[in-house]
Amino acid sequence: MGKGKMLAIRAIIAIVMVVLLSGCGIGRSPNQTLVKQAIAIQVSQTQQALTQQLYSSSSQTPEFEVDRVHITKRQPLKIQDLVSYRVQGTYDLTLKFPNHRVTQRENPFEVYLQRQVEGKTWRVAQLQAGDGERGDRWVTQLIPTD
């Protein structure tokens, strides 16, 4: 077999492998929609904690909207032996109060996203500080799919 045919066969095999691997979700990094959902989960948790500390437990947290997510860095890593990413960037946050809206622009963010074994779902991961006996540990929460 000639060099030209061998190169053509290798190129076809490489293309097929890329298509198969991308179809299986291997190597897929989190997209902007997923990151936006993870930010919304973290903002919601922070708002609930602040409301409980500042007001009575019956107080309503304001509705909010996350917009203009700009990802500046995606860093692959392992969390609990699963493929994960540390994602950084900025986003706009609009708080919706009964009589007005407040928009905060270009808030920095850092989220940790963990891809599940089957590759169909993601979890947002947060590192919780351990006490004297236990070390730090990752706590994850499923990111709902629409």
Phi and psi in radians as a Rosetta constraint file:
Dihedral C 1 N 2 CA 2 C 2 CIRCULARHARMONIC -1.377 0.35
Dihedral N 2 CA 2 C 2 N 3 CIRCULARHARMONIC 2.875 0.35
Dihedral C 2 N 3 CA 3 C 3 CIRCULARHARMONIC -1.060 0.35
Dihedral N 3 CA 3 C 3 N 4 CIRCULARHARMONIC -0.669 0.35
Dihedral C 3 N 4 CA 4 C 4 CIRCULARHARMONIC -1.086 0.35
Dihedral N 4 CA 4 C 4 N 5 CIRCULARHARMONIC -0.753 0.35
Dihedral C 4 N 5 CA 5 C 5 CIRCULARHARMONIC -1.168 0.35
Dihedral N 5 CA 5 C 5 N 6 CIRCULARHARMONIC -0.713 0.35
Dihedral C 5 N 6 CA 6 C 6 CIRCULARHARMONIC -1.077 0.35
Dihedral N 6 CA 6 C 6 N 7 CIRCULARHARMONIC -0.758 0.35
Dihedral C 6 N 7 CA 7 C 7 CIRCULARHARMONIC -1.116 0.35
Dihedral N 7 CA 7 C 7 N 8 CIRCULARHARMONIC -0.708 0.35
Dihedral C 7 N 8 CA 8 C 8 CIRCULARHARMONIC -1.116 0.35
Dihedral N 8 CA 8 C 8 N 9 CIRCULARHARMONIC -0.751 0.35
Dihedral C 8 N 9 CA 9 C 9 CIRCULARHARMONIC -1.111 0.35
Dihedral N 9 CA 9 C 9 N 10 CIRCULARHARMONIC -0.760 0.35
Dihedral C 9 N 10 CA 10 C 10 CIRCULARHARMONIC -1.092 0.35
Dihedral N 10 CA 10 C 10 N 11 CIRCULARHARMONIC -0.703 0.35
Dihedral C 10 N 11 CA 11 C 11 CIRCULARHARMONIC -1.125 0.35
Dihedral N 11 CA 11 C 11 N 12 CIRCULARHARMONIC -0.746 0.35
Dihedral C 11 N 12 CA 12 C 12 CIRCULARHARMONIC -1.122 0.35
Dihedral N 12 CA 12 C 12 N 13 CIRCULARHARMONIC -0.768 0.35
Dihedral C 12 N 13 CA 13 C 13 CIRCULARHARMONIC -1.067 0.35
Dihedral N 13 CA 13 C 13 N 14 CIRCULARHARMONIC -0.740 0.35
Dihedral C 13 N 14 CA 14 C 14 CIRCULARHARMONIC -1.087 0.35
Dihedral N 14 CA 14 C 14 N 15 CIRCULARHARMONIC -0.751 0.35
Dihedral C 14 N 15 CA 15 C 15 CIRCULARHARMONIC -1.127 0.35
Dihedral N 15 CA 15 C 15 N 16 CIRCULARHARMONIC -0.769 0.35
Dihedral C 15 N 16 CA 16 C 16 CIRCULARHARMONIC -1.066 0.35
Dihedral N 16 CA 16 C 16 N 17 CIRCULARHARMONIC -0.739 0.35
Dihedral C 16 N 17 CA 17 C 17 CIRCULARHARMONIC -1.094 0.35
Dihedral N 17 CA 17 C 17 N 18 CIRCULARHARMONIC -0.746 0.35
Dihedral C 17 N 18 CA 18 C 18 CIRCULARHARMONIC -1.082 0.35
Dihedral N 18 CA 18 C 18 N 19 CIRCULARHARMONIC -0.784 0.35
Dihedral C 18 N 19 CA 19 C 19 CIRCULARHARMONIC -1.102 0.35
Dihedral N 19 CA 19 C 19 N 20 CIRCULARHARMONIC -0.802 0.35
Dihedral C 19 N 20 CA 20 C 20 CIRCULARHARMONIC -1.121 0.35
Dihedral N 20 CA 20 C 20 N 21 CIRCULARHARMONIC -0.774 0.35
Dihedral C 20 N 21 CA 21 C 21 CIRCULARHARMONIC -1.164 0.35
Dihedral N 21 CA 21 C 21 N 22 CIRCULARHARMONIC -0.686 0.35
Dihedral C 21 N 22 CA 22 C 22 CIRCULARHARMONIC -1.231 0.35
Dihedral N 22 CA 22 C 22 N 23 CIRCULARHARMONIC -0.556 0.35
Dihedral C 22 N 23 CA 23 C 23 CIRCULARHARMONIC -1.186 0.35
Dihedral N 23 CA 23 C 23 N 24 CIRCULARHARMONIC -0.575 0.35
Dihedral C 23 N 24 CA 24 C 24 CIRCULARHARMONIC -1.375 0.35
Dihedral N 24 CA 24 C 24 N 25 CIRCULARHARMONIC -0.193 0.35
Dihedral C 24 N 25 CA 25 C 25 CIRCULARHARMONIC 1.525 0.35
Dihedral N 25 CA 25 C 25 N 26 CIRCULARHARMONIC 0.074 0.35
Dihedral C 25 N 26 CA 26 C 26 CIRCULARHARMONIC -1.232 0.35
Dihedral N 26 CA 26 C 26 N 27 CIRCULARHARMONIC 2.263 0.35
Dihedral C 26 N 27 CA 27 C 27 CIRCULARHARMONIC 1.491 0.35
Dihedral N 27 CA 27 C 27 N 28 CIRCULARHARMONIC -0.041 0.35
Dihedral C 27 N 28 CA 28 C 28 CIRCULARHARMONIC -1.277 0.35
Dihedral N 28 CA 28 C 28 N 29 CIRCULARHARMONIC 2.254 0.35
Dihedral C 28 N 29 CA 29 C 29 CIRCULARHARMONIC -1.688 0.35
Dihedral N 29 CA 29 C 29 N 30 CIRCULARHARMONIC 2.829 0.35
Dihedral C 29 N 30 CA 30 C 30 CIRCULARHARMONIC -1.101 0.35
Dihedral N 30 CA 30 C 30 N 31 CIRCULARHARMONIC 2.405 0.35
Dihedral C 30 N 31 CA 31 C 31 CIRCULARHARMONIC -1.593 0.35
Dihedral N 31 CA 31 C 31 N 32 CIRCULARHARMONIC 3.090 0.35
Dihedral C 31 N 32 CA 32 C 32 CIRCULARHARMONIC -1.111 0.35
Dihedral N 32 CA 32 C 32 N 33 CIRCULARHARMONIC -0.671 0.35
Dihedral C 32 N 33 CA 33 C 33 CIRCULARHARMONIC -1.106 0.35
Dihedral N 33 CA 33 C 33 N 34 CIRCULARHARMONIC -0.762 0.35
Dihedral C 33 N 34 CA 34 C 34 CIRCULARHARMONIC -1.112 0.35
Dihedral N 34 CA 34 C 34 N 35 CIRCULARHARMONIC -0.768 0.35
Dihedral C 34 N 35 CA 35 C 35 CIRCULARHARMONIC -1.089 0.35
Dihedral N 35 CA 35 C 35 N 36 CIRCULARHARMONIC -0.710 0.35
Dihedral C 35 N 36 CA 36 C 36 CIRCULARHARMONIC -1.060 0.35
Dihedral N 36 CA 36 C 36 N 37 CIRCULARHARMONIC -0.728 0.35
Dihedral C 36 N 37 CA 37 C 37 CIRCULARHARMONIC -1.133 0.35
Dihedral N 37 CA 37 C 37 N 38 CIRCULARHARMONIC -0.701 0.35
Dihedral C 37 N 38 CA 38 C 38 CIRCULARHARMONIC -1.134 0.35
Dihedral N 38 CA 38 C 38 N 39 CIRCULARHARMONIC -0.733 0.35
Dihedral C 38 N 39 CA 39 C 39 CIRCULARHARMONIC -1.074 0.35
Dihedral N 39 CA 39 C 39 N 40 CIRCULARHARMONIC -0.763 0.35
Dihedral C 39 N 40 CA 40 C 40 CIRCULARHARMONIC -1.060 0.35
Dihedral N 40 CA 40 C 40 N 41 CIRCULARHARMONIC -0.685 0.35
Dihedral C 40 N 41 CA 41 C 41 CIRCULARHARMONIC -1.087 0.35
Dihedral N 41 CA 41 C 41 N 42 CIRCULARHARMONIC -0.798 0.35
Dihedral C 41 N 42 CA 42 C 42 CIRCULARHARMONIC -1.184 0.35
Dihedral N 42 CA 42 C 42 N 43 CIRCULARHARMONIC -0.690 0.35
Dihedral C 42 N 43 CA 43 C 43 CIRCULARHARMONIC -1.103 0.35
Dihedral N 43 CA 43 C 43 N 44 CIRCULARHARMONIC -0.753 0.35
Dihedral C 43 N 44 CA 44 C 44 CIRCULARHARMONIC -1.073 0.35
Dihedral N 44 CA 44 C 44 N 45 CIRCULARHARMONIC -0.769 0.35
Dihedral C 44 N 45 CA 45 C 45 CIRCULARHARMONIC -1.105 0.35
Dihedral N 45 CA 45 C 45 N 46 CIRCULARHARMONIC -0.729 0.35
Dihedral C 45 N 46 CA 46 C 46 CIRCULARHARMONIC -1.130 0.35
Dihedral N 46 CA 46 C 46 N 47 CIRCULARHARMONIC -0.765 0.35
Dihedral C 46 N 47 CA 47 C 47 CIRCULARHARMONIC -1.087 0.35
Dihedral N 47 CA 47 C 47 N 48 CIRCULARHARMONIC -0.739 0.35
Dihedral C 47 N 48 CA 48 C 48 CIRCULARHARMONIC -1.099 0.35
Dihedral N 48 CA 48 C 48 N 49 CIRCULARHARMONIC -0.740 0.35
Dihedral C 48 N 49 CA 49 C 49 CIRCULARHARMONIC -1.128 0.35
Dihedral N 49 CA 49 C 49 N 50 CIRCULARHARMONIC -0.747 0.35
Dihedral C 49 N 50 CA 50 C 50 CIRCULARHARMONIC -1.138 0.35
Dihedral N 50 CA 50 C 50 N 51 CIRCULARHARMONIC -0.739 0.35
Dihedral C 50 N 51 CA 51 C 51 CIRCULARHARMONIC -1.071 0.35
Dihedral N 51 CA 51 C 51 N 52 CIRCULARHARMONIC -0.740 0.35
Dihedral C 51 N 52 CA 52 C 52 CIRCULARHARMONIC -1.125 0.35
Dihedral N 52 CA 52 C 52 N 53 CIRCULARHARMONIC -0.639 0.35
Dihedral C 52 N 53 CA 53 C 53 CIRCULARHARMONIC -1.349 0.35
Dihedral N 53 CA 53 C 53 N 54 CIRCULARHARMONIC -0.651 0.35
Dihedral C 53 N 54 CA 54 C 54 CIRCULARHARMONIC -1.590 0.35
Dihedral N 54 CA 54 C 54 N 55 CIRCULARHARMONIC -0.528 0.35
Dihedral C 54 N 55 CA 55 C 55 CIRCULARHARMONIC -2.232 0.35
Dihedral N 55 CA 55 C 55 N 56 CIRCULARHARMONIC -3.087 0.35
Dihedral C 55 N 56 CA 56 C 56 CIRCULARHARMONIC -1.274 0.35
Dihedral N 56 CA 56 C 56 N 57 CIRCULARHARMONIC 2.838 0.35
Dihedral C 56 N 57 CA 57 C 57 CIRCULARHARMONIC -1.182 0.35
Dihedral N 57 CA 57 C 57 N 58 CIRCULARHARMONIC -0.274 0.35
Dihedral C 57 N 58 CA 58 C 58 CIRCULARHARMONIC -1.515 0.35
Dihedral N 58 CA 58 C 58 N 59 CIRCULARHARMONIC -0.102 0.35
Dihedral C 58 N 59 CA 59 C 59 CIRCULARHARMONIC -1.171 0.35
Dihedral N 59 CA 59 C 59 N 60 CIRCULARHARMONIC 2.509 0.35
Dihedral C 59 N 60 CA 60 C 60 CIRCULARHARMONIC -1.577 0.35
Dihedral N 60 CA 60 C 60 N 61 CIRCULARHARMONIC 2.368 0.35
Dihedral C 60 N 61 CA 61 C 61 CIRCULARHARMONIC -1.383 0.35
Dihedral N 61 CA 61 C 61 N 62 CIRCULARHARMONIC 2.536 0.35
Dihedral C 61 N 62 CA 62 C 62 CIRCULARHARMONIC -1.181 0.35
Dihedral N 62 CA 62 C 62 N 63 CIRCULARHARMONIC 2.632 0.35
Dihedral C 62 N 63 CA 63 C 63 CIRCULARHARMONIC -1.209 0.35
Dihedral N 63 CA 63 C 63 N 64 CIRCULARHARMONIC 2.743 0.35
Dihedral C 63 N 64 CA 64 C 64 CIRCULARHARMONIC -2.544 0.35
Dihedral N 64 CA 64 C 64 N 65 CIRCULARHARMONIC 2.875 0.35
Dihedral C 64 N 65 CA 65 C 65 CIRCULARHARMONIC -2.409 0.35
Dihedral N 65 CA 65 C 65 N 66 CIRCULARHARMONIC 2.295 0.35
Dihedral C 65 N 66 CA 66 C 66 CIRCULARHARMONIC -1.761 0.35
Dihedral N 66 CA 66 C 66 N 67 CIRCULARHARMONIC 2.197 0.35
Dihedral C 66 N 67 CA 67 C 67 CIRCULARHARMONIC -2.365 0.35
Dihedral N 67 CA 67 C 67 N 68 CIRCULARHARMONIC 2.969 0.35
Dihedral C 67 N 68 CA 68 C 68 CIRCULARHARMONIC 0.823 0.35
Dihedral N 68 CA 68 C 68 N 69 CIRCULARHARMONIC 0.919 0.35
Dihedral C 68 N 69 CA 69 C 69 CIRCULARHARMONIC -1.278 0.35
Dihedral N 69 CA 69 C 69 N 70 CIRCULARHARMONIC 2.161 0.35
Dihedral C 69 N 70 CA 70 C 70 CIRCULARHARMONIC -2.119 0.35
Dihedral N 70 CA 70 C 70 N 71 CIRCULARHARMONIC 1.930 0.35
Dihedral C 70 N 71 CA 71 C 71 CIRCULARHARMONIC -1.527 0.35
Dihedral N 71 CA 71 C 71 N 72 CIRCULARHARMONIC 2.184 0.35
Dihedral C 71 N 72 CA 72 C 72 CIRCULARHARMONIC -1.857 0.35
Dihedral N 72 CA 72 C 72 N 73 CIRCULARHARMONIC -0.354 0.35
Dihedral C 72 N 73 CA 73 C 73 CIRCULARHARMONIC -2.694 0.35
Dihedral N 73 CA 73 C 73 N 74 CIRCULARHARMONIC 2.341 0.35
Dihedral C 73 N 74 CA 74 C 74 CIRCULARHARMONIC -2.175 0.35
Dihedral N 74 CA 74 C 74 N 75 CIRCULARHARMONIC 2.029 0.35
Dihedral C 74 N 75 CA 75 C 75 CIRCULARHARMONIC -2.051 0.35
Dihedral N 75 CA 75 C 75 N 76 CIRCULARHARMONIC 2.016 0.35
Dihedral C 75 N 76 CA 76 C 76 CIRCULARHARMONIC -1.233 0.35
Dihedral N 76 CA 76 C 76 N 77 CIRCULARHARMONIC 2.554 0.35
Dihedral C 76 N 77 CA 77 C 77 CIRCULARHARMONIC -2.800 0.35
Dihedral N 77 CA 77 C 77 N 78 CIRCULARHARMONIC 3.124 0.35
Dihedral C 77 N 78 CA 78 C 78 CIRCULARHARMONIC -1.987 0.35
Dihedral N 78 CA 78 C 78 N 79 CIRCULARHARMONIC 2.315 0.35
Dihedral C 78 N 79 CA 79 C 79 CIRCULARHARMONIC -2.202 0.35
Dihedral N 79 CA 79 C 79 N 80 CIRCULARHARMONIC 2.109 0.35
Dihedral C 79 N 80 CA 80 C 80 CIRCULARHARMONIC 0.918 0.35
Dihedral N 80 CA 80 C 80 N 81 CIRCULARHARMONIC 0.755 0.35
Dihedral C 80 N 81 CA 81 C 81 CIRCULARHARMONIC 1.104 0.35
Dihedral N 81 CA 81 C 81 N 82 CIRCULARHARMONIC 0.352 0.35
Dihedral C 81 N 82 CA 82 C 82 CIRCULARHARMONIC -2.046 0.35
Dihedral N 82 CA 82 C 82 N 83 CIRCULARHARMONIC 2.615 0.35
Dihedral C 82 N 83 CA 83 C 83 CIRCULARHARMONIC -1.046 0.35
Dihedral N 83 CA 83 C 83 N 84 CIRCULARHARMONIC 2.269 0.35
Dihedral C 83 N 84 CA 84 C 84 CIRCULARHARMONIC -2.502 0.35
Dihedral N 84 CA 84 C 84 N 85 CIRCULARHARMONIC 2.956 0.35
Dihedral C 84 N 85 CA 85 C 85 CIRCULARHARMONIC -2.444 0.35
Dihedral N 85 CA 85 C 85 N 86 CIRCULARHARMONIC 2.443 0.35
Dihedral C 85 N 86 CA 86 C 86 CIRCULARHARMONIC -1.703 0.35
Dihedral N 86 CA 86 C 86 N 87 CIRCULARHARMONIC 2.057 0.35
Dihedral C 86 N 87 CA 87 C 87 CIRCULARHARMONIC -2.038 0.35
Dihedral N 87 CA 87 C 87 N 88 CIRCULARHARMONIC 2.299 0.35
Dihedral C 87 N 88 CA 88 C 88 CIRCULARHARMONIC -2.214 0.35
Dihedral N 88 CA 88 C 88 N 89 CIRCULARHARMONIC 2.730 0.35
Dihedral C 88 N 89 CA 89 C 89 CIRCULARHARMONIC 2.893 0.35
Dihedral N 89 CA 89 C 89 N 90 CIRCULARHARMONIC -2.626 0.35
Dihedral C 89 N 90 CA 90 C 90 CIRCULARHARMONIC -2.369 0.35
Dihedral N 90 CA 90 C 90 N 91 CIRCULARHARMONIC 2.814 0.35
Dihedral C 90 N 91 CA 91 C 91 CIRCULARHARMONIC -2.668 0.35
Dihedral N 91 CA 91 C 91 N 92 CIRCULARHARMONIC 2.807 0.35
Dihedral C 91 N 92 CA 92 C 92 CIRCULARHARMONIC -1.776 0.35
Dihedral N 92 CA 92 C 92 N 93 CIRCULARHARMONIC 2.448 0.35
Dihedral C 92 N 93 CA 93 C 93 CIRCULARHARMONIC -2.169 0.35
Dihedral N 93 CA 93 C 93 N 94 CIRCULARHARMONIC 2.202 0.35
Dihedral C 93 N 94 CA 94 C 94 CIRCULARHARMONIC -1.973 0.35
Dihedral N 94 CA 94 C 94 N 95 CIRCULARHARMONIC 2.097 0.35
Dihedral C 94 N 95 CA 95 C 95 CIRCULARHARMONIC -1.651 0.35
Dihedral N 95 CA 95 C 95 N 96 CIRCULARHARMONIC 2.290 0.35
Dihedral C 95 N 96 CA 96 C 96 CIRCULARHARMONIC -1.889 0.35
Dihedral N 96 CA 96 C 96 N 97 CIRCULARHARMONIC 1.820 0.35
Dihedral C 96 N 97 CA 97 C 97 CIRCULARHARMONIC -1.662 0.35
Dihedral N 97 CA 97 C 97 N 98 CIRCULARHARMONIC 2.877 0.35
Dihedral C 97 N 98 CA 98 C 98 CIRCULARHARMONIC -0.971 0.35
Dihedral N 98 CA 98 C 98 N 99 CIRCULARHARMONIC -0.664 0.35
Dihedral C 98 N 99 CA 99 C 99 CIRCULARHARMONIC -1.904 0.35
Dihedral N 99 CA 99 C 99 N 100 CIRCULARHARMONIC -0.114 0.35
Dihedral C 99 N 100 CA 100 C 100 CIRCULARHARMONIC -2.850 0.35
Dihedral N 100 CA 100 C 100 N 101 CIRCULARHARMONIC 3.018 0.35
Dihedral C 100 N 101 CA 101 C 101 CIRCULARHARMONIC -2.161 0.35
Dihedral N 101 CA 101 C 101 N 102 CIRCULARHARMONIC 2.552 0.35
Dihedral C 101 N 102 CA 102 C 102 CIRCULARHARMONIC -2.200 0.35
Dihedral N 102 CA 102 C 102 N 103 CIRCULARHARMONIC 2.206 0.35
Dihedral C 102 N 103 CA 103 C 103 CIRCULARHARMONIC -1.995 0.35
Dihedral N 103 CA 103 C 103 N 104 CIRCULARHARMONIC 2.241 0.35
Dihedral C 103 N 104 CA 104 C 104 CIRCULARHARMONIC -1.887 0.35
Dihedral N 104 CA 104 C 104 N 105 CIRCULARHARMONIC 2.154 0.35
Dihedral C 104 N 105 CA 105 C 105 CIRCULARHARMONIC -1.753 0.35
Dihedral N 105 CA 105 C 105 N 106 CIRCULARHARMONIC 2.576 0.35
Dihedral C 105 N 106 CA 106 C 106 CIRCULARHARMONIC 0.917 0.35
Dihedral N 106 CA 106 C 106 N 107 CIRCULARHARMONIC 0.834 0.35
Dihedral C 106 N 107 CA 107 C 107 CIRCULARHARMONIC -1.241 0.35
Dihedral N 107 CA 107 C 107 N 108 CIRCULARHARMONIC 2.303 0.35
Dihedral C 107 N 108 CA 108 C 108 CIRCULARHARMONIC -1.284 0.35
Dihedral N 108 CA 108 C 108 N 109 CIRCULARHARMONIC 2.593 0.35
Dihedral C 108 N 109 CA 109 C 109 CIRCULARHARMONIC -2.429 0.35
Dihedral N 109 CA 109 C 109 N 110 CIRCULARHARMONIC 2.760 0.35
Dihedral C 109 N 110 CA 110 C 110 CIRCULARHARMONIC -2.542 0.35
Dihedral N 110 CA 110 C 110 N 111 CIRCULARHARMONIC 2.043 0.35
Dihedral C 110 N 111 CA 111 C 111 CIRCULARHARMONIC -2.187 0.35
Dihedral N 111 CA 111 C 111 N 112 CIRCULARHARMONIC 2.630 0.35
Dihedral C 111 N 112 CA 112 C 112 CIRCULARHARMONIC -1.957 0.35
Dihedral N 112 CA 112 C 112 N 113 CIRCULARHARMONIC 2.160 0.35
Dihedral C 112 N 113 CA 113 C 113 CIRCULARHARMONIC -2.080 0.35
Dihedral N 113 CA 113 C 113 N 114 CIRCULARHARMONIC 2.293 0.35
Dihedral C 113 N 114 CA 114 C 114 CIRCULARHARMONIC -2.016 0.35
Dihedral N 114 CA 114 C 114 N 115 CIRCULARHARMONIC 2.161 0.35
Dihedral C 114 N 115 CA 115 C 115 CIRCULARHARMONIC -1.464 0.35
Dihedral N 115 CA 115 C 115 N 116 CIRCULARHARMONIC 2.322 0.35
Dihedral C 115 N 116 CA 116 C 116 CIRCULARHARMONIC -1.376 0.35
Dihedral N 116 CA 116 C 116 N 117 CIRCULARHARMONIC 2.819 0.35
Dihedral C 116 N 117 CA 117 C 117 CIRCULARHARMONIC -0.927 0.35
Dihedral N 117 CA 117 C 117 N 118 CIRCULARHARMONIC -0.795 0.35
Dihedral C 117 N 118 CA 118 C 118 CIRCULARHARMONIC -1.288 0.35
Dihedral N 118 CA 118 C 118 N 119 CIRCULARHARMONIC -0.197 0.35
Dihedral C 118 N 119 CA 119 C 119 CIRCULARHARMONIC 1.390 0.35
Dihedral N 119 CA 119 C 119 N 120 CIRCULARHARMONIC 0.126 0.35
Dihedral C 119 N 120 CA 120 C 120 CIRCULARHARMONIC -1.722 0.35
Dihedral N 120 CA 120 C 120 N 121 CIRCULARHARMONIC -0.398 0.35
Dihedral C 120 N 121 CA 121 C 121 CIRCULARHARMONIC -2.258 0.35
Dihedral N 121 CA 121 C 121 N 122 CIRCULARHARMONIC 2.821 0.35
Dihedral C 121 N 122 CA 122 C 122 CIRCULARHARMONIC -2.204 0.35
Dihedral N 122 CA 122 C 122 N 123 CIRCULARHARMONIC 2.721 0.35
Dihedral C 122 N 123 CA 123 C 123 CIRCULARHARMONIC -2.244 0.35
Dihedral N 123 CA 123 C 123 N 124 CIRCULARHARMONIC 2.530 0.35
Dihedral C 123 N 124 CA 124 C 124 CIRCULARHARMONIC -1.550 0.35
Dihedral N 124 CA 124 C 124 N 125 CIRCULARHARMONIC 2.330 0.35
Dihedral C 124 N 125 CA 125 C 125 CIRCULARHARMONIC -1.996 0.35
Dihedral N 125 CA 125 C 125 N 126 CIRCULARHARMONIC 2.418 0.35
Dihedral C 125 N 126 CA 126 C 126 CIRCULARHARMONIC -2.290 0.35
Dihedral N 126 CA 126 C 126 N 127 CIRCULARHARMONIC 2.355 0.35
Dihedral C 126 N 127 CA 127 C 127 CIRCULARHARMONIC -1.477 0.35
Dihedral N 127 CA 127 C 127 N 128 CIRCULARHARMONIC 2.101 0.35
Dihedral C 127 N 128 CA 128 C 128 CIRCULARHARMONIC -1.784 0.35
Dihedral N 128 CA 128 C 128 N 129 CIRCULARHARMONIC 2.327 0.35
Dihedral C 128 N 129 CA 129 C 129 CIRCULARHARMONIC -1.199 0.35
Dihedral N 129 CA 129 C 129 N 130 CIRCULARHARMONIC 2.377 0.35
Dihedral C 129 N 130 CA 130 C 130 CIRCULARHARMONIC -1.493 0.35
Dihedral N 130 CA 130 C 130 N 131 CIRCULARHARMONIC 2.944 0.35
Dihedral C 130 N 131 CA 131 C 131 CIRCULARHARMONIC -1.578 0.35
Dihedral N 131 CA 131 C 131 N 132 CIRCULARHARMONIC -2.910 0.35
Dihedral C 131 N 132 CA 132 C 132 CIRCULARHARMONIC -1.061 0.35
Dihedral N 132 CA 132 C 132 N 133 CIRCULARHARMONIC -0.569 0.35
Dihedral C 132 N 133 CA 133 C 133 CIRCULARHARMONIC -1.543 0.35
Dihedral N 133 CA 133 C 133 N 134 CIRCULARHARMONIC -0.641 0.35
Dihedral C 133 N 134 CA 134 C 134 CIRCULARHARMONIC -1.910 0.35
Dihedral N 134 CA 134 C 134 N 135 CIRCULARHARMONIC 2.516 0.35
Dihedral C 134 N 135 CA 135 C 135 CIRCULARHARMONIC -1.427 0.35
Dihedral N 135 CA 135 C 135 N 136 CIRCULARHARMONIC -3.122 0.35
Dihedral C 135 N 136 CA 136 C 136 CIRCULARHARMONIC -1.053 0.35
Dihedral N 136 CA 136 C 136 N 137 CIRCULARHARMONIC 2.637 0.35
Dihedral C 136 N 137 CA 137 C 137 CIRCULARHARMONIC -2.534 0.35
Dihedral N 137 CA 137 C 137 N 138 CIRCULARHARMONIC 2.660 0.35
Dihedral C 137 N 138 CA 138 C 138 CIRCULARHARMONIC -1.508 0.35
Dihedral N 138 CA 138 C 138 N 139 CIRCULARHARMONIC 2.324 0.35
Dihedral C 138 N 139 CA 139 C 139 CIRCULARHARMONIC -2.038 0.35
Dihedral N 139 CA 139 C 139 N 140 CIRCULARHARMONIC 2.270 0.35
Dihedral C 139 N 140 CA 140 C 140 CIRCULARHARMONIC -2.082 0.35
Dihedral N 140 CA 140 C 140 N 141 CIRCULARHARMONIC 2.691 0.35
Dihedral C 140 N 141 CA 141 C 141 CIRCULARHARMONIC -2.391 0.35
Dihedral N 141 CA 141 C 141 N 142 CIRCULARHARMONIC 2.306 0.35
Dihedral C 141 N 142 CA 142 C 142 CIRCULARHARMONIC -1.067 0.35
Dihedral N 142 CA 142 C 142 N 143 CIRCULARHARMONIC 2.368 0.35
Dihedral C 142 N 143 CA 143 C 143 CIRCULARHARMONIC -1.619 0.35
Dihedral N 143 CA 143 C 143 N 144 CIRCULARHARMONIC 2.014 0.35
Dihedral C 143 N 144 CA 144 C 144 CIRCULARHARMONIC -1.117 0.35
Dihedral N 144 CA 144 C 144 N 145 CIRCULARHARMONIC 2.493 0.35
Dihedral C 144 N 145 CA 145 C 145 CIRCULARHARMONIC -1.687 0.35
Dihedral N 145 CA 145 C 145 N 146 CIRCULARHARMONIC 2.447 0.35
